[in-house]
Amino acid sequence: MVLELFLDDVVRLRKPHACGGSEWTVVRLGADIGLRCQQCHHRVLLPRSVLERRLQRFVSRGRLADAPRGLDLDVPSNDVRT
């Protein structure tokens, strides 16, 4: 099962960063996940599989975590073309 991540999720990893910070914000999604340390703002890219192993817990979820899933967002507008 693939871990559901959203932009702006705040996660806690198993080991702290060298600066001492342990909370990271998700800034990029894809095969590689972009994370930004909340203490020193350093950015790293981790493969999704590595992040899934290192993830300890979610501190907070991004703003799209509550959005309904399965909706077709490519709904045509009300423009009538003849």
N, C-alpha and C positions, 0 to 999 in steps of 0.2 A: 504494500500500500504506500502511495506517495504522500509525503508530509505536505499538508496544505499550508502554504506561507503566503502572506500578503505584504505589500509594501507598507512600511512604517510599523511592522510588528517589532516588538522589543523582546529579545530572547536572552536567556542566561545560558552561557556555555559552561562545560565542566571545569575548564581551567581558566583562570583570569588572564587577561592581557598583560604584557610586560609593564604597562603603566599602572596596573593594579585594578583597572576597571573590569567588571565581569558582565556588564550588560551591553548588548549590541542592537543596533537598529538595522532592519532589512532595507537596503536601498536599491537592490537589483534582483530580479527574478529570472530564472532560466535554468539551464543545466548547471551553471555556476551561480551561486548566491552571493550577492554583494552585501557586506556588513560594514557598519561604521561604529567604532567604539564610542560609547557615550561620554567617556571621560576625556580622551585625548583626540577624538575625531579621526583617528587613523582608519583608512579603508582597506579591507581585505576581500579577496574572492575565494570562496571555498566551493569545491564540488558539492552538489546537493547530497550525495551519499555520505560525505565526511561530516557535513552539518547535521545530518540526521543522527549520526553516531555521537557527536559532541554536544547536541542539544540537551540541556538539563530541564528547562521549562520555559514557558512563555510568561513574560512579565506583563505584557499588555498586547492586545491585538490591534492591527491596523484598521483604518476606517472602512475598508472594504470587507472585513471579516463578517459583518452582519448583513451584507448584501445578499439578496436571494440568488440562488444558483440555478442554472438550467434555463435561464431566460434568453431568448434570442434578442441580442442587442442590435442586430442589423435590421430593425423594423423600418420599412419605408416610411418616409414622412407623408404628410397630408397633401403634398404636391401632386396635382393631377396632370399627367402628361398625355397629350393626345397626338 
